[in-house]
Amino acid sequence: MRTVSVPQVRVLLAAVALTALFTVAQGAPVRIVPDKGIDVPAEKRTQLAAGVTRLERQIRSLRASFRSQPQALELLADVEIYRNAVHYALTQDIFYAKGDITASETLLNQGLERAGQLREGLAPWTTATGLVVRGYISRIDGSVQPYGLVIPESWDPKGDRKHRLDVWHHGRNNKLSELRFINERQTKAGQFTPKDAFVLHPYGRYCNAMKFAGEIDTFEALEHAKRHYRIDEDRVTVRGFSMGGAATWHMAAHHAGFWAAASPGAGFVETAVYQDIFKKDPKPAWWEQKLWRLYDATEYAGNLRQCPLIAYSGELDKQKQAADLMAEFMKKEGLEMEHIIGPGMGHKYHPDSKVEIEKRLDGILKKGRDRVPNQIRFTTYTLRYNRMKWIRVDSLERHWERARVDADILDEHTVQIDTANVVSFTIEMEKGLCPLKRDRSPVVTVDGDKVTVPGIPTDLSWTVHFVRSGGRWTSVAEPDSGAIIKRHGLQGPIDDAFMDSFLMVAPSGKPIASKVATEWIANEMADAGYQWLMQFRGQPRTRIDTRVTGDDIRDHNLILWGDPGSNAIYQRIADKLPVKWTTSGIRVGDQEWPAGKQVPVFIYPNPLNPKRYVVINSGFTFAPNGSASNSTQIPKLPDWAILDVSVPTARRIPAGVVDCDFFGEGWQVVKSAERK
């Protein structure tokens, strides 16, 4: 990692929140991905830069004109995707062939054409069929993200018929820039184009196997498509191959109740076996192994009872190992996996297998998704993934241990539920979908306790909250007591803050930390912004601490850089945080470390707005070393850590971790004698 002089540190501490800090420039942190491209002739680079500037001017002018027209403003994203594609290619040196230069010229012209059409009050691409590229504004960082659509010729923009939609996740390609993605989505339909169906191709924020921001991208792109096209929500499937197959395994197992069906092709399903990780050094730390339970699809295999699945592997493909392993874990849950194997094939589809997959999916989709099945078998290890059909888990006894809910509608009046490692949960049935009869009160038992519950409303919706207290279950009117507890979207670890809207807050005051710690923070701050831009393809929102507003505190997870002396927001909340940092040292619970070469990094509910996170001195924790393989893109730190910043790349390897742990379910420090 680069070093900075003391004068440079002072400049960073005063002005690091400026967007320019996070752009690719001389002296930027070490590049990992995307791969660096070819040299572009100076004259051609100048021409393309001028084209980007022209398009930017059009976008700014249209934004000013549409200030009071939200629908028109939303359509500007369909123009900005073209600007971004060429801008990033120029500023990040990600032209990989002469054809990319030609494609850039085409994309700039298409962006200018769309801008001109919007100025005339037109948007013909919104009613087009065939291959269409759209854009949306992500809530995570405010960036504009692209996605592709294959729109069937049978779609009538004026009609009311709803269509099936398949989400297709792409494979890994370190050269898959926005430019190449958009160009491909406008020229190639993809592996599968089912008759009469939409196919949505998420960019997934590049190559992260649709984890973290990539996972959110899938759902944000899908929600955008559903706003603009009539999609049958009970006939949405998730599919993909290779890295896209891994993404599909993840999406299917963790969000099983959402899809009508899933069809993963190849792709990894977990970390340890796929990476043969225990034969390598250094061995993963205990907290890393625990955090595998965030994304390992094998741990969530039983959830596939709620999602019809058709797996595919080439007979000779090494990645068949992953599907075979998934089949083992499903069998332990009493499930048999449908596994189509392409005879004699390596890492690709057999033509006959493609036909068979489509035939089986068509059969499944004739029925569509069952929103209120009589039986649910749900497993989770974290409240990040807390919902299955009509069951929502609200709090756990202990994160990262298996939590289970078995729910059965036994007859038209009786529901039986059995749980493990669950403290509170909710039955939630949408309007018109509750199958229970209204002629008498339902009978609900939870872990053998008969619980008094409200009757069924006339609109056949039904929501009941259950809490276990004193060893017995009761129903309550509201599940949220207002206490600071781990809950969905507020359960950690550090990386979880980057799955929703976040704001990086730079310090402007005088630090209390040592010179080595202050320099490390400045470097990490720059690196975090750079790695986000490169690996998650968005410009982080940034603000100087003294300019953070009440709206910022309300709307964003705050990523605070600095110490209680240098960062004004950190100073405001320091006495309400469980990790104490003073001039004399750092204290967590009953442990202390001297000031100097140690720096705390942690996540906690923001005391200024407990519905949002505050993170101290950390970006996403697998950057940059996790980019080598998607199967290693998992959190490298738990909820808090004390780092020895004198160790090179301290945040990247366990050697830099002096101590760390997860907070308890009440966000309390767990006593050292009770840890792990």
N, C-alpha and C positions, 0 to 999 in steps of 0.2 A: 504494500500500500504506500502511496506517496506520503511524504512528510511536508509540513508547513513550518515556516519560520514564525517567530513571535509576532512580527508586524503583520504577516498574513493572517495569523489567528485573530488578531484584533479586527482586521477587516472582515473576516468571516463572521465573527461574533456581532459585528455591527450591521452587516448587510447580506448575510448568507441566505436570507429568505427570498431574495430576488430570484426570479425564474432563471435568469442567466446562469446562476450557480450550477444548475442541474443539467445544462446543455453540454453536449460533447465538445470539448475544447482541449487545447494543448495542456497537459498536466492533469487531465481528468483521471479518475481511478482506473485501474487495470481493466481492459476490455475482456469480457468472457464470451458473451453472446449478445447479439447476433454476430455471425462471422463477418470479418471485414471484407469488403468487396474490391472490385477492380478500380483502377484509376480512370477517371472521366476526363476527357479533353477539356482544357480550360474554357474554350469557346462554347462548348456544349453545356458545361456547368453554368456558365454565365447566362445562357439562353434559358435554361430550366429555372434558375433562380429568378430571372425576370418574369417567367410565367407564373411562378408561385406568388410573386409579389402582386401581379395583376389579379390573380384569383383572390388573394387576401383582401385587396381593396374592394372587390365586388362583395365579398362576404361581410366586411365591415359596413359597407353602404346598405346592404340588405338588412343587416341586423338593426341598424338605426331606423330603417323604414318600417320594420316589422315589430318595433318595440311593444306595441299595444295589440299585437296579433299572435297569440301563443301558438296557434296551429301552424301559421306560416314560419314562425321562429323554429319550431321543431323540425321543419323540413330543411332548414339550413344544414343540419347534420348530414343530409344526403349530398350536400355540396362539399362540406368540410373534409369528408373522407378522402376526396381526391387531392385536396391541398395537403393534408397530412401525409399521404402516401409519398408524394414527391419531396416534400419538405424533409421528412425523416430520411429518405434515401440520400438526399444531398448532405444533410448535416451529420449523418451517422456513417457515411461511406458504405452504403449497403446496396450498391449496384453490383450485380454479380455477372452480368453478361451484357453485350451490346444491345440485346433485345430489351433489356430493362430500360435503357435510355429511350428507345423507341416507344415502349409502353408508357413511360413518363409523359411524353409529349401527348399521347392519346388521352391519358387520364386528365391532364391539365385542360385539354380541349373539352372533354366531357364535363368537367367541373364548371368551366365557363359557360357551356351550353345550358347546364341545369340552372346556373345562376341567372342567365338571361331569361329562361323560361319562368323562374320564380318572379322575376321583376315584372313579367307580363301577367302574373296571376295564374300561371299554369304549372303543373307538375305531372307531366304525362307518364313518367316512370312509376307513379303510384298506382296506375291502372293497367300497366303493361303485364303481359304474360312472358314466359320464357325465363331467361337468366337476368336477374335484377340484383343490383347491389344497393343496400341501404345503410344508414348510419343512425346511431342514437347517442345521447349524452349519458355517460355512466355516472351514477350517483357516487361511486367510490372516489374518483379524483376529478370529476367534471370533464374528463376527456371525451372526445368523440371517437367511438369505436365502430368499425365496419362489420357487416355480416352479409352473406350471400343468400339468395333465394332462387329456387327453381319453382316457378309458378305454373301450374298446369293450364293448358289451353282451355280447359273446361271451366276455369274460374270466371265468373261474371261479376265485375266490380259493382254492378247495380242489383245483383241478385241477393238472395238471402240464404242460399245453401251453404252449409258449413263443410269444410274439407279436412281430411286427415293431414297431419303434418309429421314428418320425420326430421328429427335433429340429427345431423351427421357431423361427427367430430373428426377432424383431419389428423393425419399422422405427423410425426416429428420431422421437422425440416429446419435446420438452423439458418437457412436462407429464405425462410418464408416471411419476407417483409410485408408490410401493408401493401406496397406496390404490387408485389407478386401475387399476394392473396386476392386483391381486387381484380387484377388482370385475369387471373385464373377463373374467378367466379363469374366473370363476364364472357368467358370463352369455353368453359367446360362444365357440363352438367354434373359430373361426379359418378361414383360407382353405381348408385342406385337411383332410379327416377320412377317410383311407383306411379302407375296410371291414376290420374285424378287426385294426386296428392301434392302438397307443398313439401319441399325439402329445404330445411334451413341449415346453412353452413356457418356456424360461429367462427370468428377468427380466434376466439378464446384467449385474446391478448398474447398471441404468439405461440410459444412451445412450453407449456407448463402442465400438460395432460389435464387441462381444465380443472386445476386446483386453485385455491385461493381466489385471486381476481379472475382467473380463467373460468372457474366454476360459476362465479357471479355473472360473468359475461354471457354464458349460455342462457341463464334465466332472464337477464336483461334483454338480450336479443329476442328471445321468445316472447316476452311481454310486449316488446315493441311491435313485433309481427302481429300479435293477437289484437293490438289496438288498431292496426291498419288493414287487416284481412280477417275474414270470417273463418276462424279455425275451430274445429270440433275438439274441445278440451278433453274429451274422453277417447280421442283417437290420436294422441300424441305419443310418438315412440322416440327412443334414444338409441343411436347407432354410431358405429365408427370402427376404424381398423388401425392396427398397430398402436401408436400412441393414442389415437382416437378410440381404439378398442379398450385401452386402459381407462380412458376417460369414461367410456360407456360402462365398464364394470363398476367404476366408482359411482357414477350417477345412478345406476340401477340399484346398487346395494344400499346406498345412503339415502336415496330419495325414492325408494321402491313404490310408495303409494302414489307418486305423481304421474307415472307413465302407464300407458296402456300396454306397452311391451318394450323389451330391450333386445338388442342383437349386437353383442360385442364380437369383433373379429380380432384375434390375437391380443397383444397388449399384456402388460404386467398387472398383477392383482395385489401385490404386497411388496415389501422391501427386502426382508431378510433372506428369503430363499432365492428370490430373483437375482439379488446381488451377491449371493453366497457370502454374506457379509461377515459371518463369524470365522471365516478362514483368512480374513484380512486384518491388518493392523493400521491404526489403532482400533480396538473394539469399541462399539458404540456405547456411550454412557447410559446409565439406567434410565435417565429421563428421556433420552432419545428413543429408547426401546418402548417406553410407555407411550410416547407420542406417535409411534407407528399406528396406534389404535385410532388415530384421527382419520387416516386415509386407507389403511389396509382393508380392502374389500372382503377378504377372507373372514375378518372378524364380524362382518355384517351379513354373512351369507344367508342366514335364516330369514332375513327380510325379503329375500327373493320369492318367498311364498306368496307375496302380494304383487309380484311383477312377473308375468310370463316372460321367459327368457329363452332365446335361441342363440347359442354360442357357435362360433365358427373357428376352425383352425386348419391350416394346411398340414397334411400328414407328416411332412418333413420339416415343418417350421419349429425352430427351437422355442418359440414363444407358446407352442402348444402346452408346454409345461405349466403355464399360468392357468389355462383353462382346466387342465387335469387337476391342479391343486384346488381350484375353486370347486370342482365337482366333488372332491373329497370333503371339503368343508360343508357343502350343501348336503351331502349324504349324512353327515353327523346331525344335521337338522331335520332329517327325514325327507329330504328333497332329492329328486332325480333331475339332473341337468340335461336338457336337450342339447346335444353337441354334434353339429354337422362337421364332418372331416373331409377336406378336399383331397382325394386320392392322388398321391404322387406330387403334391404341391408343397412348395416352400412358403415364403412369406407373401402370399397373395391368394386371391379367391379363385376357386375352380369354377368355370362357367356353369356347370351343372349344379354346383352348390348354391350359386346365386339364385338360380331358378327355384330351388327347393326352399331356400330361406324366404323368398318372397311369397311362395305358396303358403307356407306355414304362418307367416305374419298376417297375410290376408285373412286366414281363418280366424286368428285371434282377434283381429280388429273388427270382424263382423259383429262381435259382441261388445267390444269396447271396454273401457275401464269401469270397474265396479267401485263406486265411491264409498259405499257403505256395505262392505262384506260382513257376513255373520261371524267370521273368525279373523282375528288379527294375531300375528306373532311378531313382536317387535323387539329388536335388540339395538342398543346404542351404548357408546362409551363417553359421550359428551353431549351437552345440550345444544351444541352447534347443529346436531342432527337429532331433532327431538319430536318429529311428527311421523305418524303412520296412519293414513286414512283418517278415521274418526277419533284417534287417540293422539294426545299431545302430552309429552312429559315436561313438567314445569320445573322440577328440582330433583336433585339426586342426593343420595347419602355420600357418595364418593365418586368424583370424576376419575375417568380412565380405568375404572373397573366395570365389568359387564353389568349393564342395567337391562331389565327385561320387563315387558308387559305382554301378557297373554289375555286377550279379551274375546269373549264369546257372547253372541246374542243367542240364548238358548231357545227362546220362543218369543211370542209377540208381547210378552210382559217382563221377561227375565234377562238380565245381563250378569255375567260372571267374569270377574277380572282377578288375575293373579299377577303379582309384581315381585321384583327383586331389585334392590338397590335404588328404589324410587321413594321419594318423600312426598311429592305432589304431582298430580296429573289432571288432565281435563278430557272429558268426552265432549266432542264438538261435531255435531251433525248439521249440515247446511239446510237451509229452508227447503221444505218439501221432501227431504230424504230420510227422515227418521222412520224406520220400519216398525217401531213399537206402536201398539194400540193406545188410544187416548181414553178408553173407558175406565181405566183405573191406574193408580200410581205404579210406575215401574218398580220391580224388585231388583236391587243391585247389591251384589256381594263383592267385596274387595278383600282378598286374602282371608276369606272366611268371615269377615265382618259384614253384617247386614247394615247398609247405609241408607238412611232416609234421603230421598232425592225429590226435586220438584217434578211435577207432571209434565206431559208433553204439550207444548203450545199448539194452538190451532193451525199455525202455519207449518207444522211438522218439522220445525227446527228444534234442536235440543242441545243445550250446553250446560254441563255440570262440572264443577271443580271439586277435586278430592284432595284432602290433606291428611297425612298420617302424623298424629301427635299422641304422645304417651302410649305408643304401641297400638293405637286403634285408628281406623279410618273414619273420617266424617266428611260430609259435603259442606262447602262454604260458598257464600255469595260471590266473593272476589278472591282470586288466587294470590293477588299481590298485596302483601302486608306492608309494603313500603320499606322493608328491611333491606340492607345491603347483602344480597346473596347472589350466588352464581345462578344465572338464568340464560335462556336462549339469547345469543348475541351479546352476552355479557358474562362469559365463562372462561375466557382465556383460551390458549396461551397468548404470548405476545403477538404472534402472527395474526391472531383473530382480529386485531384492530384494523387490519388492512383488507378486510372483507366487507367493509362498509365505508361510508364517507369519512375521510380523514384529512387533517390539516397539519402540516409540519410547521412548528413554531420555533423560530430562531431566537437566540438570546441577544440582548443588546447591552446588558449591564456588566458589572465587574464581577468576575468569578471568584468563588471561595476555594475552588479546586486547585490542585497543583498545576504547574506548567505542563507536565506530561499528561495529566488527565484532561486538561483543557484542550491541548493539541489533539489528543485522541478523539475527543468529542467532535471537534471541528472536522477532522478527517472522516469520521463515521457519518456525520451529517451530510457531507458532500457525497460520500459513497452511497448512502441510502437513497438519496435522490437520483443519483446516476443509475444505480442498479434497478430502481423502479422504472425509470424511463426505458432502459434497455430491455429488461426482462418482462415487464408488464405493460410496456408501450403506452405510457401516459405521463403527463407532466404533473408531479405532485402539487397540490395547492400549498402555498407557502405564505407565511406572514411573520413579520417581526413581532416579538412578544408584546410590545407596547401598543400594537395596533389590532390586537385580537379583540373582537367585539362580542357582545352578548349573543348575537345571532351565530357567530362562530362556535361559541360554547354550546349553544343549543343544538346545532346541526351536525357537528363533526366530532369524531374521535380526535383528541389533540395529541400530537406527537411532539413532546417537549424536549428540546435539546439544551444542554447546559446544566447548571446546578442551581441550588436555591438562591445563590447570589446573582448569577448572571441572567437568569430567565425570570421575568416578572410574574408570569403565570405560575411557574413552579414555586416561586416565593409565596404566592397567595395560598397555596394548598399544602405546602410542605409539612405543616404540623398535623395535617389530617391524613397523611399517607403512612402506611405501615413500615416503609423503609425510610429511616432517618439519616440525613446527610448533613453534617456540620463541619466546621473547620477542624474539629478534633477527630473526626472519623465517621464511619458508617455503621449503623446498627439495624439489625433485623431480628426482632424478638429478643431472645436471650444471647444473641451473638453480636460481636463487634469486630470491626477491622479498622486499623489506623488509616488516617487520611494520607494521600500521596499517590500511590500507583493503582489504587482500586477505584473502580467506578461502578455504581449500581445501575442496572437496567431492569425495568419491570413494567408490568401492566396492572391497572387498578381502575375501578369505577371512578370517574372524575368527581371529586367532591363538589365542584361547581355545577355539575349536572350528572347525577348518578346513573342516568340512562345512557350515558356515553362513557367510553374509555378515556383514560389518560395513559400514555406510554412515555417512559423516561429513557431517552438516549438509545433508541433502537429502531431500525427499519425491520423489514421481514428477515428472519434469522437464518434462512438457508442461503442467502446471497453472500458471495457469488458462487461458492463451491458446489452447491446443489444443482447448478445448471448443467453439469456434465451428464446427468441421467435424470429423467423424470421420476424414476423410482426412488431417488434420493432427495427429491424436493419435498421435504417434510420439515417441520419446525426443529430447530437445533437447540432451543432453550425453552424452559417451561414458563411459569408466570413471573419469576424473578431470578436474578443472578447477580453475583458480585464478580466482576471481571478484573483480572490483573492486566492492566493495559500496557505493562512493560513487556508482555509476551507478544511477539509479532502476530498479527491477525488474531487477536485475542478472542474476538467474537466468533471466529470461524472454527475453532478446534477446542475440544474439552480441556486442553492444557491451560487455556486462558481462564477457565472457570474456577474461581476460588471456592464458591459455594452457590447452590441454586436449589429451587424447589417450586412446587405448586402451592398456591394459597389454598386454604380450606374452603368449604362450601359457603361459608360466610365471609369470604375474602379475608380471613384472618391468617396470621402467621402460624404455621403448624410448628409445634414445639420440636426442637431438634431430636428429642428422644423418640418422637412418634413419626418421624419422616420416612419416606420411601414406602 
